[in-house]
Amino acid sequence: MKSICADLVLQRIAPAAGAALNRQLYDCLRGAILDGSLPPSSALPASRDLARETGMSRNTVLHAYEQLRAEGYVHSRVGSGTFVAETTPESQLATGRGAAAAPARAAPVRLARRAQALVDDASAAARQWGAFMPGVPDVTQFPHRAFGRIVARLWRDPAPELLTYSHGGGHPALREAVAEHLRVARAVRCDADQVLITEGVHQAIDLSLRMLADPSDTVWVEEPGYWGFHKLLQMGAWRVRPLRVEAEGDGPGAGWPRGGSAPRLIFVTPSHQYPLGSVMSLARRRELLDFARQSGSWIVEDDYDSEFRFAGRPIPSMQGLEDDSPVIYIGTFSKTLFPGLRVGYMVLPRALAAHFRTAHADLYREGHAITQVALAELIGQGHYAAHIRRMRVLYARRRALLAGLIGEHLGPDHLHPQASNAGLHLVLRLPEDRDDVAIMEAAQARGVLSRPLSRYYRRGDGRRGLLLGYACVEEANIEPAFRVLLEGIRS
């Protein structure tokens, strides 16, 4: 605040106004204190500094400071400086005078139609931590000491290229680390040149739509599906067709849209469907790959939390089933480390990689290079793999506890039958005559979070249920929170 006080004075003061300069400075500082520009307890610059920066004499500044001090607007501490008072004389005089007049009502703001629809039906929750928020890992378990040591070392003497805009799809060290991890852990066929670092899944989806789908092109998206897909599609002029997940077992092509033009993009979550938790069969994956090749479509494979599988063999990626497959593979560190990191990645077909890198740099302006280098070192030193191993054990225990409570109090048929033993949430099924939105709101009023399953259907009228995240809930808190939820369900 000290350093910008001179700027404030120079903007507000008018030396040619006729009044003595010390009076003008007094009026300027008093007005800034009253309107909050100089908040209570903030320090004013030393008189010598303010005089030098404003071109005034020091006596002028001292006279203004003394007048403010005499009237109670500022106070001085010997050896410390001059500070704005906690309360102003006006605030003391106003006591008992009644409330100030209400400010005039602002004119209504007109948003674009799509923006207004987005705001009216926003899906991002104000609270993002606690029982049973789905999709959130236990951020308290992040290896922050190891990461902190790496970051501290990098910041001691950072190279200039780590502090400016970057270009090329992310720092090479992180792209190489991601490629190596995905080749081993997810059977993804790629090298570092195909990896593009993003600020999360939403940016990857947005970039894919901007690069590959023109207005009025058709896009297929799972039904039910991730609300992030729906929101980004809602802001464009694409023709959205539902790909019904629950119809997969009814034969080849079951649940696929019929008629109309071929899709430019097909958004899927094959290894752990969001939100239902099912796994796309190998036959359906190959069928979708064949269709994409024949129709000239691109598949966007969101592999958001497949590292956390608690039983059975790992499910390999769809991208890795074929050489040079028509698949854009996207993933994120939000589920494995913590969401606030805001680091995700795309693995692009070779024909798209260079184009996407150029567009990404122009549209979003790359940065966070030090974070990316630190993350690459965290992976290279083995901390990332060790963290995932620890969290698998922890999340498996929490999932078993929550599933056991559902089975004990509601019956095993309340767990979605297609759900695999994986991920960070499970789906609690409800009878179709129950209002899952009302149950969610009642529980939220008592501090327990969840998401209604019906909201994951594009028209909001799908099956009833609740998405319950267990990853960010300590074992001791699972049963008490579940009992709150149970009361709402039974009532």
CORZIPE-V433399 format. One line per field, one symbol per residue. ss: DSSP state (A for helix, B for strand, O for the rest). A space follows every 50 residues. Layout:
BEGIN
ss=???
END
This chain:
BEGIN
ss=OAAAAAAAAAAAOOAAAOOOAAAAAAAAAAAAAAOOOOOOOOBBOOAAAA AAAAOOOAAAAAAAAAAAAAOOOBBBBOOOBBBBOOOOAAAAAOOOOOOO OOOOOOOOOOOOAAAAAAAAOOOOOOOOOOOBOOOOOOAAAOOAAAAAAA AAAAAAOOOAAAOOOBOOOOOAAAAAAAAAAAAAAOOOOOOAAABBBBOO AAAAAAAAAAAAOOOOOBBBBBBOOOAAAAAAAAOOOOBBBBBBAAAAAA OOOOOOOOOOOOOOBBBBOOOOOOOOOOOOOAAAAAAAAAAAAAAOOBBB BBOOOOOOBOOOOOOOOOAAAOOOOOBBBBBBOOOOOOAAAOOBBBBOOA AAAAAAAAAAAAAAOBOOAAAAAAAAAAAAOOAAAAAAAAAAAAAAAAAA AAAAAAAAAOOAAABOOOOOOBOOBBBBBOOOOOOAAAAAAAAAAOOOOO BBAAAAOOOOOOOOBBBBBOOOOOAAAAAAAAAAAAAAAAO
END
